[in-house]
């Protein structure tokens, strides 16, 4: 009986979101206020990081312009030290930059020169951190070659990273952000191996955090490659969460596992892992939920 009730509850939420999205696209509905609820408090001396696949384009479930306003308010409410976005086009980056104001700066290169190409940008709180170094590599056999792809990947796939130093404590950490291919597990496994080589190189300068849409579930080959090098914050957090992160605007009803992850240098204390499953006036922020982790980074 409970499963039946949850089924109809989720279907109603999906229908409501669709109706509101259509009305908003026709300028027939505008939220009076964008309020983000259930934001967890932060403990002192923690570093908060977020990963968010923002969905690259307009569709009937919400335009980029509308959803960017929602995502920006969520970022402001959660106030991460750094966050990674996937499927972020230049339009997305411009909207985020305008909405977030002077607090955040970003680094990253486009994965290729195609029209409406995507970035896996890393944003950081420039009022609290100094950018020491940054870069983008391609998850291919030639990672330094822009636009390159290998391993039967459908698109060039990238990893962007930023090495950050706290202005207050002098502590340093590196945030890597990526988006693995969506078709073949073999492709994702090989891309994960390229990613881990970069992780190992950057760990020489201090702890690392790796966020992203990995397009694979816990226990799959690509996941195991990364989990052998880093801890999955969901698994090690003192206070954790569970459930799917890709929901396809509420159309996926079954209780899937996450495909979006936040990994961190092994042994790092993780106080909290949370799925950002907020909606705004019944509207989904993306076809993915974001994920958030609060960490004690000791470099």
ABEGO torsion letter per residue (X at the ends): XAAAAAAAAAAAAAAAAAAAAAAAAAGABBBABBBBBGBBBBBBGBBBBBBBBAEABBBAAEBAAAAAAAAAAAAAAAGBABBBBBGBBAAAAAAAAAAAEAABBBBEBBABABBGBBBBBBBBBAAABBBABBBBBBBBABAABBGBBBGGBABBBBBBBBBBBBAAAGBBBBBBBBBBBAABAAAAAAAAAAAAAAAAAAAAAEBBBBBEBAGBBBGBAAAAAAAAABBBAAAABABBBBEBABAGGGABABBBBBABBBBBBBGBBBABBBBBABBBGGBBABABBBBBBBBBBAX
